[in-house]
Amino acid sequence: MNTNTQYGSSYDLVGSSLAMQRVRSLIKDAASTDMNVLILGETGVGKELVARHIHKESGRVGKYTTVNCAAIPEGLLESELFGYRRGAFTSADIRGNPGVFQYAERGTVFLDEILDMVPQHQSKLLRFLQEKEVATVGNPEVKKVDVKVIAATNHDLEYELSRGNLRRDLYYRLNGFTIYVPPLRKRLDDLPALIRHFIVKYNRFGFEITGIDPEVMVMFAQHSWLGNVRELENYVQRAIVEYKKRHSSDMEQAPKLLSNKYFKGFVMNMSPSTTIQLPETIESTVSLGNSTSQTSLLKAAVKRARQEVEAPLIRKALEQTHWNRSATARILGISYKALLYKMNNYGLKN
């Protein structure tokens, strides 16, 4: 089991897109109740960060604790979550263990990747959510516990429910309040703010980096970002490290902007078919000091990028499903109506 009670995070809830405004609004709503919360979203979108903000907004005085469900050995769930008495079993710690739920009394427990729990674990969790009672291993005494439970997964819940990988009764208990955290590709308007955030965060080597070249911004707008915000952070961090290597001995020659040469790993990982073209509206610099200009320039890049990249991706998905529009919409993660609009807009016909 992996638990974490610290508030530190690799990135904050950065961005002012409509998608992020909705997430912030839902966080406030979820924090105002004692209902269980279910957070959905792809890997790297910031589900745990959302959970931390819910806890902070809730005003709960107890600890915030993260549990990595994928890391809990099958035979240890009961003792790790609910605790055990001293000497309860052969390998038990001599001091005993109160368990995560008691440890977070009057606080919040975040269960990350809940789908990695086997059915037996799910059954025990369901009982706890129904009764909010714990009985440590080796002790028949039952104790009431006041904790807010937040669960998260990057899986398709409808699919997992249909396969029996998630108990429906547990699902109904968990999703008292559901928050969907959108992938980065669906909130590209937040790219400039996120890039500024990471440059400020990693600009601690004594350099004065002010932004990135416009060509890099266009590359970012065209990228699929399967790793989402976490992937973006990694690329910016690596670029700044490369910058340090190149200019640590000659600050006078250090440029203010990060260009393609600092994003070598990113460029190598891009699809060979991706073409980078600078929109006519893009000027010579995209800097930290001009967020409004940067956002408007990005929108121009995004519009062209979508025309060049989205159409072939939709066609490929249509071909994979033999032009079954409903199945294609599910694969792409968009509504059926949105798919029809895009097919008409891009002239996609069977």
Secondary structure, DSSP 4 states (H G I P E B T S, - for coil): ---------SS-----SHHHHHHHHHHHHHHTS---EEEE--TTS-HHHHHHHHHHHHT--S-EEEEEGGGS-GGGHHHHHH-B-TTSSTT--TT-B--HHHHTTTSEEEEE-GGGS-HHHHHHHHHHHHH-EE--BT----EE---EEEEEE-S-HHHHHHTTSS-HHHHHHHTTEEEE---GGG-GGGHHHHHHHHHHHH--SS----EE-HHHHHHHHH---TTHHHHHHHHHHHHHHHHHHHHTT-GGG--SEE-GGGGHHHHHHS-TT------TT--S-EETT-HHHHHHHHHHHHHHHHHHHHHHHHHHHHHHTTT-HHHHHHHHTS-HHHHHHHHHHHT---
